Amino acid sequence: MIIDLPDTTTSQVAKNLVKAREEGGVVALGRVLTLIIASPDDSVEAAIDAANDASREHPMRVIVLTTSEGEPRLDAQIRVGGDAGASEVVVLHAYGDAASNEESLVTGLLLPDAPVVVWWPSEAPEAPAESPLGRIAQRRITDAATAVDVRAQLEVLGRTHVPGDTDLAWTRLTHWREQLAAVLDQPPFDEVTAVEVRGAAASPSTALLASWLGLALDVPVRWAYEAPANWEHGIKSVRLTRADGDILLERPVPGSAVLTQPGQPDHELHLPRRTLRECLAEELRRLDPDLLYGRVITEGFQQLSAPEPVA
């Protein structure tokens, strides 16, 4: 069910939300959190779809806030039932001065006594924790992959990081980190003496994976961006150098990888690029600060050398 509320107020939205729940038999007691999706424009349907999918694991209220120039007014839309997955979705579009106080627009719609997570699927404030929405949230999710200059964006995130901040560029690395950790947990347990990481120029995950490996292994890390014509998205390869030979985890094509180790046959692995829904659902599983990400984006990234040019 979709209810359109043009030129309305937050209090009217709240009243209609209660009415829609009562008429549709939807209850709010099972909601575990409030997710606020903040965007400077209307291109948020992909984010709403990801939130609806993730709500099947994390029942929640989703508040979508978009802003535009124009005469001051607030348009709203309420989605419940089949149009909202296992959540209830409130879409707010504020125009002109009506968008000047983002916190006041959402405060009356937050679930009582439930954690608040804010997600900026595209353009994020320079200091998320100091923004009006960031101040009321336990977790703040950004996505450096949407920035024009991903390396500059990582520098900003590291400089402004506060516990509770996280980025989907880090979440996309979960399977890579799991595979590499599993390899190093197997004999022989020779020390890794050097690391090389390669990935797409548009992928901030390349720098974050190099930063994590530098912190975890305390060794020099070389990293480079692949030319866009050769590799467009995500991580291309990781090479770990040990005395008995190199370990290479490489994607020959998107979606699959080959693990090469000394004295063993090559192993083909399923290693696809993670979907937006998977990344969001993972981040919503924990509402405490991701301390490892905090170390990687501050200490690890600051210690990382400049990327090497790709021949």
The 8 nearest C-alpha neighbors of each residue, nearest first, counted from 0:
[[1, 79, 78, 80, 82, 2, 81, 77],
 [2, 0, 78, 77, 3, 79, 76, 82],
 [1, 3, 77, 76, 4, 78, 0, 75],
 [4, 2, 76, 75, 5, 1, 77, 74],
 [3, 5, 75, 76, 74, 7, 2, 6],
 [6, 4, 74, 7, 75, 3, 73, 76],
 [7, 5, 74, 73, 72, 4, 8, 75],
 [6, 8, 73, 5, 74, 4, 11, 75],
 [9, 7, 11, 10, 12, 73, 6, 74],
 [8, 10, 12, 11, 13, 104, 107, 7],
 [11, 9, 13, 12, 8, 14, 107, 7],
 [12, 10, 14, 8, 13, 9, 15, 7],
 [11, 13, 9, 15, 10, 14, 16, 8],
 [14, 12, 16, 10, 11, 15, 108, 9],
 [15, 13, 11, 17, 16, 12, 10, 18],
 [16, 14, 18, 12, 17, 13, 19, 11],
 [15, 17, 13, 19, 18, 14, 12, 20],
 [18, 16, 20, 14, 15, 19, 21, 13],
 [17, 19, 15, 21, 16, 20, 22, 14],
 [20, 18, 16, 22, 21, 17, 23, 15],
 [21, 19, 25, 23, 17, 18, 22, 24],
 [20, 22, 18, 24, 19, 23, 17, 25],
 [23, 21, 19, 20, 24, 18, 25, 17],
 [24, 22, 20, 25, 21, 19, 80, 79],
 [23, 25, 21, 20, 22, 26, 19, 80],
 [24, 26, 20, 23, 21, 27, 80, 79],
 [27, 25, 28, 20, 24, 29, 21, 30],
 [26, 28, 30, 29, 25, 20, 110, 60],
 [27, 29, 30, 26, 31, 110, 25, 59],
 [30, 28, 27, 31, 58, 26, 59, 32],
 [31, 29, 59, 58, 27, 28, 32, 60],
 [30, 32, 59, 58, 29, 113, 57, 33],
 [33, 31, 114, 113, 59, 30, 115, 34],
 [32, 34, 60, 115, 59, 61, 110, 116],
 [33, 35, 61, 116, 117, 115, 60, 62],
 [34, 36, 117, 62, 63, 61, 118, 116],
 [37, 35, 63, 118, 119, 117, 62, 64],
 [38, 36, 64, 119, 63, 65, 35, 118],
 [39, 37, 65, 40, 119, 64, 121, 36],
 [38, 40, 66, 65, 67, 37, 122, 41],
 [41, 39, 65, 38, 42, 66, 67, 43],
 [40, 42, 43, 65, 39, 38, 44, 66],
 [43, 41, 40, 44, 45, 38, 46, 39],
 [42, 44, 46, 45, 41, 47, 38, 40],
 [43, 45, 47, 46, 42, 48, 41, 49],
 [46, 44, 48, 47, 43, 49, 42, 275],
 [45, 47, 49, 43, 44, 48, 50, 120],
 [48, 46, 44, 50, 49, 45, 51, 43],
 [47, 49, 51, 45, 46, 50, 44, 52],
 [50, 48, 276, 46, 52, 47, 51, 275],
 [49, 51, 53, 47, 52, 48, 54, 46],
 [52, 50, 84, 48, 54, 49, 53, 83],
 [53, 51, 49, 50, 54, 55, 48, 276],
 [52, 54, 50, 280, 55, 51, 56, 276],
 [55, 53, 57, 58, 51, 56, 85, 52],
 [54, 56, 85, 53, 57, 52, 58, 84],
 [55, 57, 54, 53, 58, 280, 52, 85],
 [56, 58, 54, 55, 59, 53, 31, 283],
 [59, 57, 54, 30, 86, 85, 31, 55],
 [60, 58, 30, 86, 32, 31, 33, 57],
 [59, 61, 33, 87, 86, 88, 34, 62],
 [60, 62, 88, 34, 35, 33, 87, 89],
 [63, 61, 35, 89, 88, 90, 36, 34],
 [62, 64, 90, 36, 35, 91, 37, 89],
 [65, 63, 91, 37, 92, 36, 90, 38],
 [66, 64, 92, 38, 39, 40, 37, 41],
 [65, 67, 93, 39, 92, 94, 40, 98],
 [68, 66, 94, 95, 93, 69, 40, 39],
 [67, 69, 95, 94, 66, 70, 71, 96],
 [70, 68, 95, 94, 71, 67, 72, 96],
 [69, 71, 95, 94, 72, 68, 96, 97],
 [72, 70, 95, 97, 94, 96, 69, 73],
 [73, 71, 94, 6, 97, 93, 70, 74],
 [72, 74, 93, 6, 7, 92, 94, 8],
 [75, 73, 5, 6, 92, 7, 4, 91],
 [76, 74, 91, 4, 90, 5, 92, 3],
 [75, 77, 3, 90, 2, 4, 89, 78],
 [76, 78, 89, 2, 1, 88, 90, 3],
 [79, 77, 1, 88, 83, 82, 0, 87],
 [80, 78, 87, 83, 0, 82, 88, 81],
 [81, 79, 82, 83, 0, 84, 78, 23],
 [80, 82, 83, 84, 79, 0, 85, 78],
 [83, 81, 80, 78, 79, 0, 84, 1],
 [82, 84, 79, 86, 87, 81, 80, 78],
 [85, 83, 51, 86, 81, 82, 52, 54],
 [86, 84, 54, 55, 58, 83, 51, 87],
 [87, 85, 59, 84, 83, 58, 60, 54],
 [86, 88, 79, 60, 83, 78, 61, 89],
 [87, 89, 61, 78, 77, 62, 83, 60],
 [88, 90, 77, 62, 76, 63, 61, 78],
 [89, 91, 63, 76, 75, 62, 64, 77],
 [92, 90, 75, 64, 63, 74, 65, 93],
 [93, 91, 65, 74, 66, 73, 64, 75],
 [94, 92, 73, 66, 98, 97, 72, 91],
 [93, 95, 67, 71, 72, 68, 69, 97],
 [94, 96, 71, 68, 69, 97, 70, 98],
 [97, 95, 99, 98, 71, 94, 70, 72],
 [96, 98, 71, 95, 94, 93, 99, 72],
 [99, 97, 93, 96, 100, 94, 95, 101],
 [98, 100, 96, 97, 101, 95, 93, 94],
 [101, 99, 102, 98, 103, 104, 97, 131],
 [102, 100, 104, 103, 98, 99, 131, 132],
 [101, 103, 104, 131, 100, 105, 132, 106],
 [102, 104, 106, 105, 101, 100, 107, 9],
 [105, 103, 101, 102, 106, 9, 100, 107],
 [104, 106, 108, 103, 102, 107, 109, 101],
 [107, 105, 103, 108, 109, 102, 104, 101],
 [106, 108, 105, 109, 9, 10, 104, 13],
 [107, 109, 105, 106, 13, 110, 9, 62],
 [110, 108, 106, 107, 111, 33, 105, 115],
 [109, 111, 113, 33, 112, 108, 32, 60],
 [112, 110, 113, 109, 114, 108, 32, 33],
 [113, 111, 110, 114, 32, 109, 115, 31],
 [114, 112, 32, 111, 110, 31, 115, 33],
 [115, 113, 32, 33, 137, 116, 112, 136],
 [114, 116, 136, 33, 137, 32, 34, 113],
 [117, 115, 138, 34, 136, 139, 137, 35],
 [118, 116, 35, 139, 34, 36, 140, 136],
 [117, 119, 140, 36, 120, 139, 141, 35],
 [118, 120, 37, 141, 123, 121, 36, 38],
 [121, 119, 118, 142, 141, 46, 122, 38],
 [122, 120, 119, 145, 123, 142, 38, 141],
 [121, 123, 119, 38, 120, 124, 39, 145],
 [122, 124, 119, 121, 141, 125, 127, 120],
 [125, 123, 127, 126, 130, 122, 119, 129],
 [124, 126, 127, 123, 155, 159, 156, 130],
 [125, 127, 159, 124, 129, 128, 130, 156],
 [128, 126, 124, 130, 133, 129, 125, 139],
 [129, 127, 133, 134, 130, 126, 161, 139],
 [130, 128, 127, 126, 134, 133, 131, 132],
 [129, 131, 133, 127, 132, 128, 134, 126],
 [132, 130, 102, 133, 134, 101, 129, 135],
 [131, 133, 134, 130, 102, 135, 101, 136],
 [132, 134, 128, 130, 136, 127, 135, 131],
 [133, 135, 132, 131, 128, 136, 129, 130],
 [134, 136, 133, 132, 137, 115, 131, 102],
 [137, 135, 115, 133, 116, 138, 134, 117],
 [136, 138, 115, 116, 163, 114, 286, 139],
 [139, 137, 163, 116, 136, 164, 286, 117],
 [138, 140, 164, 117, 116, 118, 163, 165],
 [141, 139, 118, 165, 166, 117, 164, 119],
 [142, 140, 166, 119, 118, 120, 167, 123],
 [141, 143, 167, 166, 144, 145, 120, 168],
 [142, 144, 145, 146, 149, 152, 168, 203],
 [145, 143, 142, 146, 202, 203, 149, 168],
 [144, 146, 143, 121, 142, 147, 122, 149],
 [147, 145, 149, 148, 143, 144, 152, 122],
 [146, 148, 149, 145, 144, 201, 152, 151],
 [149, 147, 146, 151, 150, 152, 201, 143],
 [148, 150, 152, 146, 203, 151, 143, 147],
 [151, 149, 153, 152, 148, 203, 154, 206],
 [150, 152, 154, 153, 148, 149, 155, 146],
 [151, 153, 149, 155, 150, 154, 143, 156],
 [154, 152, 156, 150, 155, 151, 157, 149],
 [153, 155, 151, 157, 152, 156, 158, 150],
 [154, 156, 152, 158, 153, 157, 159, 151],
 [157, 155, 153, 159, 154, 158, 160, 152],
 [158, 156, 297, 296, 154, 160, 155, 159],
 [157, 159, 155, 156, 160, 154, 297, 153],
 [160, 158, 156, 126, 157, 155, 161, 125],
 [161, 159, 157, 156, 158, 164, 162, 293],
 [160, 162, 164, 163, 159, 128, 293, 127],
 [163, 161, 288, 164, 160, 293, 290, 289],
 [162, 164, 288, 138, 161, 139, 137, 165],
 [165, 163, 139, 162, 161, 138, 140, 160],
 [164, 166, 140, 139, 141, 163, 292, 167],
 [165, 167, 141, 142, 168, 140, 169, 143],
 [166, 168, 170, 142, 169, 171, 141, 278],
 [167, 169, 204, 166, 171, 170, 203, 142],
 [170, 168, 167, 171, 172, 166, 204, 207],
 [169, 171, 167, 172, 168, 173, 278, 166],
 [170, 172, 168, 169, 173, 273, 167, 278],
 [173, 171, 175, 170, 169, 174, 176, 204],
 [172, 174, 176, 175, 170, 171, 177, 169],
 [175, 173, 177, 176, 172, 178, 270, 171],
 [176, 174, 178, 172, 177, 173, 179, 270],
 [175, 177, 179, 173, 174, 178, 180, 172],
 [178, 176, 174, 180, 175, 179, 181, 173],
 [179, 177, 181, 175, 176, 180, 174, 182],
 [178, 180, 182, 176, 181, 177, 175, 183],
 [179, 181, 177, 183, 182, 178, 176, 184],
 [182, 180, 184, 178, 179, 183, 177, 185],
 [183, 181, 179, 184, 180, 185, 178, 186],
 [182, 184, 180, 185, 181, 179, 188, 186],
 [185, 183, 181, 182, 180, 186, 188, 179],
 [184, 186, 183, 182, 187, 188, 181, 180],
 [187, 185, 188, 184, 183, 189, 182, 181],
 [186, 188, 189, 185, 183, 243, 184, 190],
 [187, 189, 186, 190, 185, 183, 184, 191],
 [190, 188, 187, 241, 191, 242, 243, 186],
 [189, 191, 241, 192, 188, 242, 240, 216],
 [190, 192, 241, 240, 193, 239, 189, 216],
 [191, 193, 240, 241, 218, 190, 194, 219],
 [194, 192, 240, 219, 218, 191, 239, 220],
 [195, 193, 220, 239, 238, 221, 240, 219],
 [194, 196, 221, 238, 222, 237, 220, 239],
 [197, 195, 222, 237, 236, 209, 221, 238],
 [198, 196, 223, 236, 235, 222, 224, 234],
 [197, 199, 234, 235, 224, 205, 225, 233],
 [198, 200, 202, 232, 225, 201, 231, 224],
 [199, 201, 224, 202, 225, 198, 227, 226],
 [202, 200, 199, 149, 203, 144, 232, 231],
 [201, 203, 199, 204, 233, 200, 205, 144],
 [204, 202, 205, 149, 206, 144, 168, 143],
 [203, 205, 207, 168, 202, 206, 208, 169],
 [206, 204, 198, 203, 208, 207, 234, 202],
 [205, 207, 209, 204, 208, 203, 210, 300],
 [206, 208, 204, 210, 209, 205, 211, 203],
 [209, 207, 211, 210, 205, 206, 204, 212],
 [208, 210, 206, 212, 207, 211, 196, 213],
 [211, 209, 299, 207, 213, 300, 208, 212],
 [210, 212, 208, 214, 213, 209, 295, 215],
 [213, 211, 215, 209, 214, 210, 216, 208],
 [212, 214, 210, 217, 211, 216, 218, 215],
 [215, 213, 211, 217, 212, 216, 299, 210],
 [214, 216, 212, 213, 217, 211, 218, 210],
 [217, 215, 218, 213, 214, 212, 191, 211],
 [218, 216, 213, 214, 215, 219, 212, 192],
 [217, 219, 216, 213, 193, 192, 220, 194],
 [220, 218, 193, 194, 213, 221, 217, 192],
 [221, 219, 194, 195, 213, 193, 218, 222],
 [222, 220, 195, 194, 196, 219, 223, 307],
 [223, 221, 196, 306, 195, 197, 307, 220],
 [224, 222, 307, 306, 197, 308, 309, 225],
 [223, 225, 200, 198, 199, 197, 309, 226],
 [224, 226, 199, 198, 230, 309, 200, 227],
 [225, 227, 229, 228, 230, 224, 200, 309],
 [228, 226, 231, 230, 229, 225, 199, 200],
 [227, 229, 226, 230, 231, 225, 199, 200],
 [230, 228, 227, 226, 225, 231, 199, 235],
 [231, 229, 227, 199, 228, 225, 232, 226],
 [230, 232, 227, 199, 229, 228, 233, 201],
 [233, 231, 199, 230, 202, 201, 234, 198],
 [232, 234, 202, 199, 198, 235, 204, 205],
 [233, 235, 198, 205, 236, 197, 199, 232],
 [234, 236, 198, 197, 250, 249, 233, 199],
 [237, 235, 249, 197, 248, 196, 234, 250],
 [236, 238, 196, 248, 195, 247, 249, 197],
 [239, 237, 247, 195, 246, 194, 240, 248],
 [240, 238, 194, 246, 245, 193, 191, 247],
 [239, 241, 245, 193, 191, 192, 194, 244],
 [242, 240, 191, 244, 243, 245, 192, 190],
 [241, 243, 244, 189, 240, 190, 191, 192],
 [242, 244, 241, 261, 245, 189, 240, 187],
 [245, 243, 241, 242, 261, 240, 246, 260],
 [244, 246, 240, 239, 241, 247, 238, 260],
 [245, 247, 260, 239, 238, 259, 240, 244],
 [248, 246, 238, 259, 258, 237, 249, 245],
 [249, 247, 258, 237, 236, 257, 259, 238],
 [250, 248, 236, 256, 257, 235, 247, 251],
 [249, 251, 256, 252, 235, 255, 236, 257],
 [250, 252, 249, 256, 253, 255, 257, 235],
 [251, 253, 250, 255, 254, 256, 235, 230],
 [254, 252, 255, 250, 271, 251, 272, 256],
 [271, 253, 255, 270, 272, 252, 269, 256],
 [256, 254, 269, 270, 268, 250, 253, 271],
 [257, 255, 250, 268, 249, 267, 270, 269],
 [256, 258, 267, 249, 266, 248, 268, 250],
 [257, 259, 248, 266, 265, 247, 267, 260],
 [258, 260, 265, 247, 246, 257, 248, 266],
 [261, 259, 246, 263, 262, 258, 245, 247],
 [262, 260, 263, 244, 245, 243, 259, 246],
 [261, 263, 260, 264, 244, 259, 243, 265],
 [264, 262, 261, 260, 265, 259, 266, 258],
 [265, 263, 266, 262, 259, 260, 261, 258],
 [264, 266, 259, 258, 263, 257, 267, 260],
 [267, 265, 258, 257, 268, 264, 259, 256],
 [266, 268, 257, 256, 258, 265, 269, 255],
 [269, 267, 256, 255, 270, 257, 266, 258],
 [268, 270, 255, 271, 256, 254, 267, 257],
 [269, 271, 255, 254, 256, 268, 272, 174],
 [254, 272, 270, 255, 273, 269, 253, 256],
 [271, 273, 254, 274, 270, 233, 171, 253],
 [274, 272, 171, 271, 277, 275, 278, 276],
 [275, 273, 277, 276, 278, 272, 171, 49],
 [274, 276, 278, 277, 49, 279, 273, 46],
 [275, 277, 49, 279, 274, 278, 53, 280],
 [278, 276, 280, 274, 275, 279, 281, 273],
 [277, 279, 281, 275, 280, 276, 170, 282],
 [280, 278, 282, 276, 281, 277, 275, 283],
 [281, 279, 53, 283, 277, 282, 278, 276],
 [282, 280, 278, 284, 279, 283, 277, 170],
 [281, 283, 279, 284, 280, 285, 278, 170],
 [282, 284, 280, 285, 281, 279, 286, 57],
 [285, 283, 281, 282, 280, 286, 57, 56],
 [286, 284, 283, 287, 282, 281, 288, 289],
 [285, 287, 138, 288, 283, 137, 284, 114],
 [286, 288, 285, 289, 163, 138, 137, 162],
 [289, 287, 163, 162, 290, 286, 164, 138],
 [290, 288, 292, 291, 293, 287, 163, 165],
 [289, 291, 293, 292, 288, 294, 162, 163],
 [292, 290, 294, 293, 289, 295, 211, 296],
 [291, 293, 295, 294, 290, 289, 296, 165],
 [294, 292, 290, 291, 296, 295, 297, 289],
 [295, 293, 291, 298, 297, 292, 296, 299],
 [294, 296, 299, 292, 293, 297, 211, 298],
 [297, 295, 157, 300, 293, 294, 292, 299],
 [296, 298, 157, 294, 295, 300, 299, 301],
 [299, 297, 294, 301, 295, 300, 296, 302],
 [300, 298, 295, 210, 302, 301, 214, 297],
 [299, 301, 303, 210, 296, 302, 298, 297],
 [300, 302, 298, 299, 303, 297, 296, 157],
 [303, 301, 299, 300, 298, 304, 210, 213],
 [304, 302, 300, 301, 210, 299, 305, 220],
 [303, 305, 306, 302, 221, 220, 301, 222],
 [304, 306, 307, 303, 222, 223, 221, 308],
 [307, 305, 223, 222, 304, 308, 224, 221],
 [306, 308, 223, 222, 309, 305, 221, 224],
 [309, 307, 223, 310, 306, 224, 225, 222],
 [310, 308, 225, 223, 307, 224, 226, 306],
 [309, 308, 226, 225, 307, 223, 224, 229]]
